[in-house]
Amino acid sequence: MINVFYETNFRLESEPKYIHWINRVIETESFEVGDINYIFCDDEYLLNVNQQYLNHDTYTDIITFDYRNGDIISADIFISIERVRENADSFKGSFKMELLRVMSHGLLHIMDYNDKNEEDIKMMRTKEEEKIKLFHVEQM
């Protein structure tokens, strides 16, 4: 089950469409959906999570807590809407595309994709683009 929580004023437009897309992202990688919580927040909220649980004192766009059990994907995925907006501006892209990128990025990490070296980063970006395109395919 996919749940969406808001710790900021931001709200997903057409939340069911995003949930359907997340399910498809997971299914296209031959995994099953477990309990996945997306928590949308601001920079300070995510900084607090980063400090409290990871002992990092830095701002970030996403933190994923992976509870995967075999092929069943379960996680808490925290996303800073402020970071997503700033990244979209920095990369001269749209907020929606950056949000989809970050949302898929967290899932891809759980599904064994990494971004530690150049080869991994290239694969991660390819997979992100592939998953973003799924969002734009006509959904039922």
N, CA, C and O atoms as CSV, one atom per row, in Angstrom:
chain,resi,resn,atom,element,x,y,z
A,1,MET,N,N,0.841,-1.169,0.000
A,1,MET,CA,C,0.000,0.000,0.000
A,1,MET,C,C,0.892,1.239,0.000
A,1,MET,O,O,1.882,1.316,0.727
A,2,ILE,N,N,0.522,2.179,-0.813
A,2,ILE,CA,C,1.268,3.435,-0.895
A,2,ILE,C,C,0.471,4.518,-0.190
A,2,ILE,O,O,-0.700,4.753,-0.485
A,3,ASN,N,N,1.145,5.175,0.755
A,3,ASN,CA,C,0.536,6.264,1.511
A,3,ASN,C,C,1.310,7.546,1.248
A,3,ASN,O,O,2.519,7.523,1.018
A,4,VAL,N,N,0.601,8.652,1.286
A,4,VAL,CA,C,1.223,9.955,1.096
A,4,VAL,C,C,0.873,10.822,2.299
A,4,VAL,O,O,-0.289,10.942,2.687
A,5,PHE,N,N,1.912,11.423,2.880
A,5,PHE,CA,C,1.739,12.304,4.035
A,5,PHE,C,C,2.373,13.651,3.731
A,5,PHE,O,O,3.330,13.748,2.963
A,6,TYR,N,N,1.831,14.666,4.338
A,6,TYR,CA,C,2.291,16.027,4.078
A,6,TYR,C,C,2.665,16.713,5.386
A,6,TYR,O,O,1.845,16.838,6.295
A,7,GLU,N,N,3.911,17.152,5.464
A,7,GLU,CA,C,4.396,17.927,6.603
A,7,GLU,C,C,4.711,19.350,6.143
A,7,GLU,O,O,5.550,20.039,6.723
A,8,THR,N,N,4.023,19.765,5.096
A,8,THR,CA,C,4.174,21.084,4.505
A,8,THR,C,C,2.867,21.424,3.800
A,8,THR,O,O,1.963,20.590,3.741
A,9,ASN,N,N,2.758,22.629,3.270
A,9,ASN,CA,C,1.531,23.039,2.580
A,9,ASN,C,C,1.385,22.413,1.199
A,9,ASN,O,O,0.294,22.424,0.629
A,10,PHE,N,N,2.462,21.872,0.657
A,10,PHE,CA,C,2.437,21.239,-0.657
A,10,PHE,C,C,1.463,20.055,-0.673
A,10,PHE,O,O,1.349,19.322,0.310
A,11,ARG,N,N,0.765,19.877,-1.797
A,11,ARG,CA,C,-0.083,18.712,-2.021
A,11,ARG,C,C,0.128,18.237,-3.452
A,11,ARG,O,O,0.225,19.045,-4.376
A,12,LEU,N,N,0.197,16.927,-3.626
A,12,LEU,CA,C,0.269,16.372,-4.974
A,12,LEU,C,C,-1.027,16.668,-5.705
A,12,LEU,O,O,-2.115,16.515,-5.150
A,13,GLU,N,N,-0.905,17.088,-6.940
A,13,GLU,CA,C,-2.084,17.266,-7.771
A,13,GLU,C,C,-2.428,15.892,-8.335
A,13,GLU,O,O,-1.577,15.248,-8.948
A,14,SER,N,N,-3.645,15.439,-8.140
A,14,SER,CA,C,-4.082,14.122,-8.600
A,14,SER,C,C,-3.262,13.011,-7.959
A,14,SER,O,O,-2.588,12.238,-8.641
A,15,GLU,N,N,-3.334,12.950,-6.647
A,15,GLU,CA,C,-2.598,11.954,-5.870
A,15,GLU,C,C,-2.785,10.518,-6.391
A,15,GLU,O,O,-1.807,9.773,-6.462
A,16,PRO,N,N,-4.021,10.106,-6.761
A,16,PRO,CA,C,-4.177,8.728,-7.284
A,16,PRO,C,C,-3.326,8.441,-8.523
A,16,PRO,O,O,-2.875,7.311,-8.713
A,17,LYS,N,N,-3.105,9.444,-9.359
A,17,LYS,CA,C,-2.276,9.256,-10.547
A,17,LYS,C,C,-0.832,8.959,-10.142
A,17,LYS,O,O,-0.184,8.109,-10.753
A,18,TYR,N,N,-0.331,9.634,-9.139
A,18,TYR,CA,C,1.026,9.386,-8.653
A,18,TYR,C,C,1.124,7.990,-8.031
A,18,TYR,O,O,2.107,7.281,-8.244
A,19,ILE,N,N,0.128,7.608,-7.284
A,19,ILE,CA,C,0.136,6.283,-6.654
A,19,ILE,C,C,0.126,5.185,-7.714
A,19,ILE,O,O,0.850,4.195,-7.600
A,20,HIS,N,N,-0.692,5.365,-8.739
A,20,HIS,CA,C,-0.721,4.412,-9.845
A,20,HIS,C,C,0.664,4.325,-10.505
A,20,HIS,O,O,1.147,3.235,-10.810
A,21,TRP,N,N,1.286,5.471,-10.717
A,21,TRP,CA,C,2.609,5.525,-11.329
A,21,TRP,C,C,3.650,4.811,-10.460
A,21,TRP,O,O,4.460,4.046,-10.983
A,22,ILE,N,N,3.643,5.041,-9.165
A,22,ILE,CA,C,4.590,4.388,-8.259
A,22,ILE,C,C,4.436,2.872,-8.354
A,22,ILE,O,O,5.427,2.143,-8.405
A,23,ASN,N,N,3.201,2.408,-8.377
A,23,ASN,CA,C,2.956,0.968,-8.544
A,23,ASN,C,C,3.583,0.455,-9.835
A,23,ASN,O,O,4.202,-0.609,-9.848
A,24,ARG,N,N,3.424,1.201,-10.909
A,24,ARG,CA,C,3.981,0.785,-12.210
A,24,ARG,C,C,5.501,0.787,-12.186
A,24,ARG,O,O,6.130,-0.113,-12.744
A,25,VAL,N,N,6.099,1.789,-11.545
A,25,VAL,CA,C,7.560,1.841,-11.443
A,25,VAL,C,C,8.075,0.563,-10.781
A,25,VAL,O,O,9.036,-0.044,-11.253
A,26,ILE,N,N,7.444,0.169,-9.712
A,26,ILE,CA,C,7.858,-1.017,-8.969
A,26,ILE,C,C,7.629,-2.288,-9.789
A,26,ILE,O,O,8.495,-3.161,-9.848
A,27,GLU,N,N,6.473,-2.385,-10.413
A,27,GLU,CA,C,6.145,-3.572,-11.206
A,27,GLU,C,C,7.078,-3.742,-12.405
A,27,GLU,O,O,7.429,-4.871,-12.750
A,28,THR,N,N,7.489,-2.638,-13.048
A,28,THR,CA,C,8.360,-2.742,-14.221
A,28,THR,C,C,9.754,-3.233,-13.863
A,28,THR,O,O,10.518,-3.626,-14.744
A,29,GLU,N,N,10.091,-3.215,-12.589
A,29,GLU,CA,C,11.383,-3.754,-12.142
A,29,GLU,C,C,11.212,-5.128,-11.502
A,29,GLU,O,O,12.137,-5.641,-10.870
A,30,SER,N,N,10.029,-5.726,-11.664
A,30,SER,CA,C,9.716,-7.076,-11.165
A,30,SER,C,C,9.764,-7.198,-9.638
A,30,SER,O,O,10.171,-8.220,-9.087
A,31,PHE,N,N,9.336,-6.122,-8.978
A,31,PHE,CA,C,9.192,-6.135,-7.528
A,31,PHE,C,C,7.714,-6.020,-7.186
A,31,PHE,O,O,6.884,-5.752,-8.054
A,32,GLU,N,N,7.393,-6.225,-5.908
A,32,GLU,CA,C,6.029,-6.091,-5.416
A,32,GLU,C,C,5.941,-4.914,-4.459
A,32,GLU,O,O,6.913,-4.560,-3.793
A,33,VAL,N,N,4.763,-4.320,-4.405
A,33,VAL,CA,C,4.531,-3.189,-3.518
A,33,VAL,C,C,4.206,-3.693,-2.113
A,33,VAL,O,O,3.308,-4.513,-1.922
A,34,GLY,N,N,4.948,-3.189,-1.148
A,34,GLY,CA,C,4.667,-3.461,0.258
A,34,GLY,C,C,4.043,-2.223,0.870
A,34,GLY,O,O,3.078,-1.681,0.332
A,35,ASP,N,N,4.579,-1.776,1.976
A,35,ASP,CA,C,4.132,-0.535,2.621
A,35,ASP,C,C,5.133,0.567,2.299
A,35,ASP,O,O,6.278,0.546,2.751
A,36,ILE,N,N,4.674,1.524,1.513
A,36,ILE,CA,C,5.535,2.635,1.108
A,36,ILE,C,C,4.872,3.928,1.546
A,36,ILE,O,O,3.716,4.196,1.220
A,37,ASN,N,N,5.625,4.722,2.290
A,37,ASN,CA,C,5.148,6.019,2.759
A,37,ASN,C,C,6.002,7.114,2.150
A,37,ASN,O,O,7.213,7.163,2.365
A,38,TYR,N,N,5.362,7.995,1.386
A,38,TYR,CA,C,6.014,9.206,0.899
A,38,TYR,C,C,5.643,10.312,1.863
A,38,TYR,O,O,4.461,10.545,2.116
A,39,ILE,N,N,6.638,10.995,2.403
A,39,ILE,CA,C,6.412,12.093,3.329
A,39,ILE,C,C,7.004,13.344,2.698
A,39,ILE,O,O,8.222,13.469,2.577
A,40,PHE,N,N,6.137,14.268,2.296
A,40,PHE,CA,C,6.572,15.524,1.698
A,40,PHE,C,C,6.719,16.558,2.807
A,40,PHE,O,O,5.818,16.745,3.624
A,41,CYS,N,N,7.860,17.221,2.821
A,41,CYS,CA,C,8.167,18.124,3.927
A,41,CYS,C,C,8.976,19.311,3.430
A,41,CYS,O,O,9.188,19.474,2.228
A,42,ASP,N,N,9.429,20.143,4.370
A,42,ASP,CA,C,10.284,21.269,4.021
A,42,ASP,C,C,11.728,20.946,4.416
A,42,ASP,O,O,12.008,19.886,4.975
A,43,ASP,N,N,12.633,21.874,4.117
A,43,ASP,CA,C,14.054,21.657,4.390
A,43,ASP,C,C,14.348,21.384,5.855
A,43,ASP,O,O,15.111,20.474,6.179
A,44,GLU,N,N,13.749,22.164,6.734
A,44,GLU,CA,C,14.048,22.016,8.164
A,44,GLU,C,C,13.581,20.663,8.698
A,44,GLU,O,O,14.272,20.045,9.509
A,45,TYR,N,N,12.440,20.210,8.258
A,45,TYR,CA,C,11.920,18.906,8.674
A,45,TYR,C,C,12.896,17.804,8.247
A,45,TYR,O,O,13.250,16.933,9.042
A,46,LEU,N,N,13.327,17.855,6.977
A,46,LEU,CA,C,14.219,16.818,6.476
A,46,LEU,C,C,15.615,16.937,7.085
A,46,LEU,O,O,16.274,15.923,7.316
A,47,LEU,N,N,16.067,18.145,7.344
A,47,LEU,CA,C,17.342,18.328,8.039
A,47,LEU,C,C,17.298,17.665,9.413
A,47,LEU,O,O,18.260,17.019,9.829
A,48,ASN,N,N,16.190,17.826,10.106
A,48,ASN,CA,C,16.031,17.198,11.418
A,48,ASN,C,C,16.090,15.669,11.303
A,48,ASN,O,O,16.735,15.015,12.123
A,49,VAL,N,N,15.428,15.101,10.300
A,49,VAL,CA,C,15.483,13.649,10.073
A,49,VAL,C,C,16.928,13.232,9.793
A,49,VAL,O,O,17.405,12.229,10.325
A,50,ASN,N,N,17.615,14.005,8.958
A,50,ASN,CA,C,18.996,13.712,8.597
A,50,ASN,C,C,19.914,13.728,9.827
A,50,ASN,O,O,20.773,12.861,9.985
A,51,GLN,N,N,19.717,14.722,10.687
A,51,GLN,CA,C,20.525,14.829,11.904
A,51,GLN,C,C,20.187,13.721,12.897
A,51,GLN,O,O,21.082,13.089,13.459
A,52,GLN,N,N,18.921,13.494,13.106
A,52,GLN,CA,C,18.472,12.562,14.131
A,52,GLN,C,C,18.790,11.102,13.805
A,52,GLN,O,O,19.228,10.350,14.675
A,53,TYR,N,N,18.571,10.709,12.562
A,53,TYR,CA,C,18.687,9.297,12.204
A,53,TYR,C,C,19.965,8.924,11.459
A,53,TYR,O,O,20.393,7.770,11.498
A,54,LEU,N,N,20.577,9.898,10.778
A,54,LEU,CA,C,21.760,9.584,9.977
A,54,LEU,C,C,23.015,10.313,10.445
A,54,LEU,O,O,24.101,10.098,9.907
A,55,ASN,N,N,22.862,11.181,11.453
A,55,ASN,CA,C,23.981,11.975,11.978
A,55,ASN,C,C,24.659,12.820,10.903
A,55,ASN,O,O,25.873,13.026,10.935
A,56,HIS,N,N,23.861,13.309,9.946
A,56,HIS,CA,C,24.357,14.217,8.907
A,56,HIS,C,C,23.746,15.585,9.154
A,56,HIS,O,O,22.553,15.697,9.436
A,57,ASP,N,N,24.555,16.612,9.051
A,57,ASP,CA,C,24.070,17.970,9.286
A,57,ASP,C,C,24.023,18.739,7.967
A,57,ASP,O,O,24.599,19.819,7.837
A,58,THR,N,N,23.325,18.158,6.996
A,58,THR,CA,C,23.235,18.774,5.674
A,58,THR,C,C,21.799,18.715,5.152
A,58,THR,O,O,21.010,17.845,5.520
A,59,TYR,N,N,21.498,19.666,4.291
A,59,TYR,CA,C,20.217,19.648,3.598
A,59,TYR,C,C,20.311,18.648,2.450
A,59,TYR,O,O,21.380,18.454,1.872
A,60,THR,N,N,19.203,18.028,2.133
A,60,THR,CA,C,19.150,17.080,1.026
A,60,THR,C,C,17.743,17.079,0.453
A,60,THR,O,O,16.810,17.570,1.088
A,61,ASP,N,N,17.589,16.533,-0.733
A,61,ASP,CA,C,16.264,16.502,-1.347
A,61,ASP,C,C,15.469,15.267,-0.941
A,61,ASP,O,O,14.238,15.297,-0.937
A,62,ILE,N,N,16.165,14.173,-0.598
A,62,ILE,CA,C,15.466,12.930,-0.290
A,62,ILE,C,C,16.252,12.097,0.705
A,62,ILE,O,O,17.481,12.048,0.666
A,63,ILE,N,N,15.533,11.454,1.582
A,63,ILE,CA,C,16.088,10.429,2.460
A,63,ILE,C,C,15.140,9.240,2.381
A,63,ILE,O,O,13.928,9.378,2.553
A,64,THR,N,N,15.714,8.074,2.118
A,64,THR,CA,C,14.926,6.852,1.992
A,64,THR,C,C,15.332,5.866,3.077
A,64,THR,O,O,16.509,5.535,3.225
A,65,PHE,N,N,14.354,5.407,3.823
A,65,PHE,CA,C,14.568,4.339,4.789
A,65,PHE,C,C,14.006,3.069,4.162
A,65,PHE,O,O,12.800,2.936,3.954
A,66,ASP,N,N,14.901,2.151,3.871
A,66,ASP,CA,C,14.603,0.942,3.114
A,66,ASP,C,C,14.214,-0.189,4.062
A,66,ASP,O,O,14.999,-0.583,4.924
A,67,TYR,N,N,12.999,-0.708,3.897
A,67,TYR,CA,C,12.518,-1.846,4.682
A,67,TYR,C,C,12.209,-3.039,3.777
A,67,TYR,O,O,11.377,-3.884,4.108
A,68,ARG,N,N,12.881,-3.093,2.646
A,68,ARG,CA,C,12.635,-4.144,1.656
A,68,ARG,C,C,12.798,-5.526,2.281
A,68,ARG,O,O,13.699,-5.770,3.084
A,69,ASN,N,N,11.903,-6.413,1.887
A,69,ASN,CA,C,11.955,-7.806,2.317
A,69,ASN,C,C,11.890,-8.661,1.057
A,69,ASN,O,O,10.809,-8.910,0.522
A,70,GLY,N,N,13.048,-9.106,0.588
A,70,GLY,CA,C,13.094,-9.863,-0.663
A,70,GLY,C,C,12.669,-8.996,-1.828
A,70,GLY,O,O,13.287,-7.967,-2.100
A,71,ASP,N,N,11.611,-9.406,-2.520
A,71,ASP,CA,C,11.105,-8.643,-3.667
A,71,ASP,C,C,9.973,-7.693,-3.300
A,71,ASP,O,O,9.360,-7.083,-4.176
A,72,ILE,N,N,9.697,-7.567,-2.013
A,72,ILE,CA,C,8.621,-6.675,-1.566
A,72,ILE,C,C,9.235,-5.353,-1.110
A,72,ILE,O,O,10.020,-5.301,-0.164
A,73,ILE,N,N,8.851,-4.284,-1.816
A,73,ILE,CA,C,9.389,-2.953,-1.549
A,73,ILE,C,C,8.559,-2.260,-0.479
A,73,ILE,O,O,7.363,-2.028,-0.650
A,74,SER,N,N,9.215,-1.938,0.620
A,74,SER,CA,C,8.609,-1.148,1.696
A,74,SER,C,C,9.610,-0.079,2.096
A,74,SER,O,O,10.814,-0.335,2.130
A,75,ALA,N,N,9.123,1.116,2.398
A,75,ALA,CA,C,10.039,2.213,2.707
A,75,ALA,C,C,9.297,3.411,3.270
A,75,ALA,O,O,8.087,3.563,3.099
A,76,ASP,N,N,10.060,4.251,3.943
A,76,ASP,CA,C,9.649,5.614,4.257
A,76,ASP,C,C,10.536,6.499,3.403
A,76,ASP,O,O,11.762,6.445,3.502
A,77,ILE,N,N,9.910,7.317,2.561
A,77,ILE,CA,C,10.653,8.181,1.643
A,77,ILE,C,C,10.282,9.629,1.943
A,77,ILE,O,O,9.160,10.067,1.690
A,78,PHE,N,N,11.255,10.363,2.489
A,78,PHE,CA,C,11.064,11.764,2.849
A,78,PHE,C,C,11.609,12.631,1.722
A,78,PHE,O,O,12.733,12.428,1.263
A,79,ILE,N,N,10.807,13.599,1.277
A,79,ILE,CA,C,11.213,14.482,0.186
A,79,ILE,C,C,10.997,15.929,0.594
A,79,ILE,O,O,9.902,16.320,0.997
A,80,SER,N,N,12.068,16.723,0.483
A,80,SER,CA,C,11.974,18.161,0.748
A,80,SER,C,C,11.488,18.867,-0.513
A,80,SER,O,O,12.172,18.890,-1.536
A,81,ILE,N,N,10.317,19.428,-0.418
A,81,ILE,CA,C,9.750,20.161,-1.560
A,81,ILE,C,C,10.592,21.394,-1.877
A,81,ILE,O,O,10.721,21.769,-3.042
A,82,GLU,N,N,11.160,22.022,-0.859
A,82,GLU,CA,C,12.026,23.189,-1.096
A,82,GLU,C,C,13.249,22.808,-1.928
A,82,GLU,O,O,13.620,23.538,-2.846
A,83,ARG,N,N,13.876,21.677,-1.618
A,83,ARG,CA,C,15.051,21.204,-2.375
A,83,ARG,C,C,14.647,20.856,-3.802
A,83,ARG,O,O,15.373,21.167,-4.746
A,84,VAL,N,N,13.497,20.216,-3.964
A,84,VAL,CA,C,13.037,19.849,-5.308
A,84,VAL,C,C,12.842,21.106,-6.146
A,84,VAL,O,O,13.251,21.149,-7.307
A,85,ARG,N,N,12.219,22.129,-5.563
A,85,ARG,CA,C,12.026,23.397,-6.299
A,85,ARG,C,C,13.368,24.022,-6.668
A,85,ARG,O,O,13.560,24.473,-7.798
A,86,GLU,N,N,14.294,24.046,-5.711
A,86,GLU,CA,C,15.608,24.636,-5.970
A,86,GLU,C,C,16.363,23.848,-7.044
A,86,GLU,O,O,16.989,24.438,-7.924
A,87,ASN,N,N,16.304,22.528,-6.972
A,87,ASN,CA,C,16.962,21.694,-7.989
A,87,ASN,C,C,16.364,21.947,-9.374
A,87,ASN,O,O,17.091,22.055,-10.361
A,88,ALA,N,N,15.048,22.040,-9.438
A,88,ALA,CA,C,14.394,22.305,-10.729
A,88,ALA,C,C,14.903,23.623,-11.308
A,88,ALA,O,O,15.198,23.709,-12.500
A,89,ASP,N,N,15.005,24.650,-10.460
A,89,ASP,CA,C,15.526,25.937,-10.920
A,89,ASP,C,C,16.984,25.818,-11.361
A,89,ASP,O,O,17.363,26.347,-12.406
A,90,SER,N,N,17.799,25.128,-10.572
A,90,SER,CA,C,19.226,24.976,-10.885
A,90,SER,C,C,19.448,24.241,-12.193
A,90,SER,O,O,20.326,24.602,-12.977
A,91,PHE,N,N,18.639,23.195,-12.430
A,91,PHE,CA,C,18.791,22.388,-13.638
A,91,PHE,C,C,17.958,22.922,-14.798
A,91,PHE,O,O,17.921,22.334,-15.879
A,92,LYS,N,N,17.281,24.064,-14.549
A,92,LYS,CA,C,16.432,24.706,-15.558
A,92,LYS,C,C,15.374,23.737,-16.096
A,92,LYS,O,O,15.119,23.661,-17.298
A,93,GLY,N,N,14.776,23.008,-15.170
A,93,GLY,CA,C,13.718,22.072,-15.509
A,93,GLY,C,C,12.438,22.430,-14.787
A,93,GLY,O,O,12.386,23.408,-14.041
A,94,SER,N,N,11.421,21.649,-15.008
A,94,SER,CA,C,10.148,21.921,-14.354
A,94,SER,C,C,10.119,21.262,-12.977
A,94,SER,O,O,10.793,20.262,-12.732
A,95,PHE,N,N,9.332,21.840,-12.098
A,95,PHE,CA,C,9.168,21.276,-10.756
A,95,PHE,C,C,8.601,19.867,-10.847
A,95,PHE,O,O,9.067,18.969,-10.146
A,96,LYS,N,N,7.602,19.660,-11.700
A,96,LYS,CA,C,6.962,18.347,-11.806
A,96,LYS,C,C,7.952,17.272,-12.246
A,96,LYS,O,O,7.964,16.176,-11.687
A,97,MET,N,N,8.778,17.577,-13.238
A,97,MET,CA,C,9.758,16.595,-13.711
A,97,MET,C,C,10.788,16.296,-12.623
A,97,MET,O,O,11.186,15.144,-12.450
A,98,GLU,N,N,11.211,17.296,-11.909
A,98,GLU,CA,C,12.188,17.076,-10.829
A,98,GLU,C,C,11.557,16.264,-9.707
A,98,GLU,O,O,12.213,15.405,-9.117
A,99,LEU,N,N,10.295,16.528,-9.410
A,99,LEU,CA,C,9.610,15.754,-8.370
A,99,LEU,C,C,9.522,14.284,-8.774
A,99,LEU,O,O,9.789,13.403,-7.957
A,100,LEU,N,N,9.152,14.013,-10.016
A,100,LEU,CA,C,9.093,12.633,-10.500
A,100,LEU,C,C,10.466,11.975,-10.445
A,100,LEU,O,O,10.587,10.803,-10.088
A,101,ARG,N,N,11.494,12.731,-10.798
A,101,ARG,CA,C,12.854,12.194,-10.755
A,101,ARG,C,C,13.223,11.777,-9.333
A,101,ARG,O,O,13.731,10.678,-9.113
A,102,VAL,N,N,12.965,12.652,-8.381
A,102,VAL,CA,C,13.325,12.365,-6.991
A,102,VAL,C,C,12.479,11.216,-6.442
A,102,VAL,O,O,13.000,10.344,-5.748
A,103,MET,N,N,11.188,11.208,-6.744
A,103,MET,CA,C,10.328,10.127,-6.272
A,103,MET,C,C,10.788,8.771,-6.808
A,103,MET,O,O,10.804,7.785,-6.072
A,104,SER,N,N,11.161,8.722,-8.082
A,104,SER,CA,C,11.635,7.461,-8.658
A,104,SER,C,C,13.028,7.116,-8.138
A,104,SER,O,O,13.345,5.941,-7.952
A,105,HIS,N,N,13.848,8.113,-7.907
A,105,HIS,CA,C,15.212,7.907,-7.413
A,105,HIS,C,C,15.212,7.116,-6.107
A,105,HIS,O,O,15.992,6.177,-5.949
A,106,GLY,N,N,14.351,7.487,-5.186
A,106,GLY,CA,C,14.263,6.781,-3.911
A,106,GLY,C,C,13.890,5.325,-4.098
A,106,GLY,O,O,14.474,4.443,-3.469
A,107,LEU,N,N,12.925,5.072,-4.956
A,107,LEU,CA,C,12.521,3.686,-5.233
A,107,LEU,C,C,13.639,2.893,-5.899
A,107,LEU,O,O,13.867,1.731,-5.561
A,108,LEU,N,N,14.330,3.515,-6.837
A,108,LEU,CA,C,15.386,2.822,-7.558
A,108,LEU,C,C,16.517,2.392,-6.614
A,108,LEU,O,O,17.101,1.323,-6.790
A,109,HIS,N,N,16.821,3.220,-5.622
A,109,HIS,CA,C,17.831,2.819,-4.640
A,109,HIS,C,C,17.408,1.532,-3.938
A,109,HIS,O,O,18.226,0.636,-3.730
A,110,ILE,N,N,16.153,1.443,-3.580
A,110,ILE,CA,C,15.648,0.253,-2.888
A,110,ILE,C,C,15.723,-0.974,-3.802
A,110,ILE,O,O,15.869,-2.104,-3.335
A,111,MET,N,N,15.622,-0.731,-5.111
A,111,MET,CA,C,15.650,-1.819,-6.079
A,111,MET,C,C,17.065,-2.067,-6.614
A,111,MET,O,O,17.244,-2.551,-7.731
A,112,ASP,N,N,18.058,-1.727,-5.798
A,112,ASP,CA,C,19.468,-2.054,-6.036
A,112,ASP,C,C,20.194,-1.191,-7.062
A,112,ASP,O,O,21.269,-1.575,-7.522
A,113,TYR,N,N,19.650,-0.057,-7.429
A,113,TYR,CA,C,20.392,0.873,-8.288
A,113,TYR,C,C,21.116,1.865,-7.384
A,113,TYR,O,O,20.567,2.339,-6.389
A,114,ASN,N,N,22.365,2.167,-7.753
A,114,ASN,CA,C,23.189,3.054,-6.934
A,114,ASN,C,C,23.675,4.244,-7.745
A,114,ASN,O,O,23.474,4.314,-8.957
A,115,ASP,N,N,24.312,5.168,-7.063
A,115,ASP,CA,C,24.884,6.335,-7.736
A,115,ASP,C,C,26.211,6.722,-7.079
A,115,ASP,O,O,26.461,7.887,-6.769
A,116,LYS,N,N,27.049,5.708,-6.880
A,116,LYS,CA,C,28.338,5.910,-6.210
A,116,LYS,C,C,29.482,6.192,-7.178
A,116,LYS,O,O,30.454,6.851,-6.808
A,117,ASN,N,N,29.380,5.705,-8.406
A,117,ASN,CA,C,30.435,5.966,-9.388
A,117,ASN,C,C,29.783,6.381,-10.708
A,117,ASN,O,O,28.560,6.350,-10.847
A,118,GLU,N,N,30.615,6.769,-11.668
A,118,GLU,CA,C,30.086,7.305,-12.939
A,118,GLU,C,C,29.176,6.323,-13.663
A,118,GLU,O,O,28.127,6.709,-14.179
A,119,GLU,N,N,29.569,5.065,-13.703
A,119,GLU,CA,C,28.760,4.048,-14.389
A,119,GLU,C,C,27.403,3.883,-13.708
A,119,GLU,O,O,26.374,3.802,-14.378
A,120,ASP,N,N,27.405,3.835,-12.376
A,120,ASP,CA,C,26.160,3.719,-11.617
A,120,ASP,C,C,25.277,4.945,-11.818
A,120,ASP,O,O,24.063,4.824,-11.979
A,121,ILE,N,N,25.887,6.115,-11.808
A,121,ILE,CA,C,25.131,7.364,-11.991
A,121,ILE,C,C,24.457,7.368,-13.360
A,121,ILE,O,O,23.294,7.750,-13.484
A,122,LYS,N,N,25.190,6.942,-14.386
A,122,LYS,CA,C,24.626,6.904,-15.742
A,122,LYS,C,C,23.420,5.961,-15.785
A,122,LYS,O,O,22.389,6.297,-16.367
A,123,MET,N,N,23.551,4.784,-15.170
A,123,MET,CA,C,22.436,3.823,-15.134
A,123,MET,C,C,21.258,4.395,-14.344
A,123,MET,O,O,20.105,4.244,-14.750
A,124,MET,N,N,21.544,5.047,-13.221
A,124,MET,CA,C,20.482,5.636,-12.400
A,124,MET,C,C,19.719,6.681,-13.208
A,124,MET,O,O,18.488,6.694,-13.191
A,125,ARG,N,N,20.429,7.552,-13.909
A,125,ARG,CA,C,19.771,8.592,-14.707
A,125,ARG,C,C,18.924,7.964,-15.824
A,125,ARG,O,O,17.819,8.429,-16.102
A,126,THR,N,N,19.434,6.929,-16.446
A,126,THR,CA,C,18.678,6.238,-17.497
A,126,THR,C,C,17.388,5.663,-16.928
A,126,THR,O,O,16.320,5.808,-17.522
A,127,LYS,N,N,17.493,5.014,-15.781
A,127,LYS,CA,C,16.317,4.428,-15.137
A,127,LYS,C,C,15.334,5.508,-14.695
A,127,LYS,O,O,14.123,5.338,-14.836
A,128,GLU,N,N,15.847,6.618,-14.161
A,128,GLU,CA,C,14.955,7.713,-13.764
A,128,GLU,C,C,14.156,8.212,-14.958
A,128,GLU,O,O,12.943,8.400,-14.863
A,129,GLU,N,N,14.831,8.425,-16.079
A,129,GLU,CA,C,14.148,8.900,-17.288
A,129,GLU,C,C,13.106,7.889,-17.761
A,129,GLU,O,O,12.001,8.262,-18.153
A,130,GLU,N,N,13.464,6.624,-17.721
A,130,GLU,CA,C,12.539,5.561,-18.116
A,130,GLU,C,C,11.283,5.586,-17.232
A,130,GLU,O,O,10.168,5.444,-17.733
A,131,LYS,N,N,11.465,5.764,-15.950
A,131,LYS,CA,C,10.330,5.748,-15.009
A,131,LYS,C,C,9.498,7.023,-15.129
A,131,LYS,O,O,8.274,6.976,-14.999
A,132,ILE,N,N,10.137,8.140,-15.371
A,132,ILE,CA,C,9.400,9.398,-15.572
A,132,ILE,C,C,8.481,9.269,-16.787
A,132,ILE,O,O,7.344,9.741,-16.761
A,133,LYS,N,N,8.968,8.637,-17.838
A,133,LYS,CA,C,8.145,8.453,-19.047
A,133,LYS,C,C,6.896,7.632,-18.753
A,133,LYS,O,O,5.863,7.833,-19.393
A,134,LEU,N,N,6.973,6.713,-17.800
A,134,LEU,CA,C,5.794,5.921,-17.431
A,134,LEU,C,C,4.671,6.805,-16.902
A,134,LEU,O,O,3.493,6.491,-17.077
A,135,PHE,N,N,5.033,7.904,-16.256
A,135,PHE,CA,C,4.029,8.805,-15.697
A,135,PHE,C,C,3.193,9.432,-16.809
A,135,PHE,O,O,2.003,9.698,-16.639
A,136,HIS,N,N,3.837,9.661,-17.942
A,136,HIS,CA,C,3.175,10.364,-19.031
A,136,HIS,C,C,2.427,9.445,-19.985
A,136,HIS,O,O,1.723,9.909,-20.882
A,137,VAL,N,N,2.583,8.137,-19.788
A,137,VAL,CA,C,1.794,7.179,-20.564
A,137,VAL,C,C,0.369,7.250,-20.054
A,137,VAL,O,O,0.142,7.340,-18.848
A,138,GLU,N,N,-0.581,7.211,-20.954
A,138,GLU,CA,C,-1.986,7.306,-20.542
A,138,GLU,C,C,-2.295,6.287,-19.462
A,138,GLU,O,O,-2.054,5.090,-19.615
A,139,GLN,N,N,-2.832,6.793,-18.373
A,139,GLN,CA,C,-3.139,5.920,-17.236
A,139,GLN,C,C,-4.624,5.652,-17.160
A,139,GLN,O,O,-5.450,6.489,-17.524
A,140,MET,N,N,-4.942,4.459,-16.676
A,140,MET,CA,C,-6.336,4.071,-16.591
A,140,MET,C,C,-6.961,4.581,-15.325
A,140,MET,O,O,-8.145,4.345,-15.083
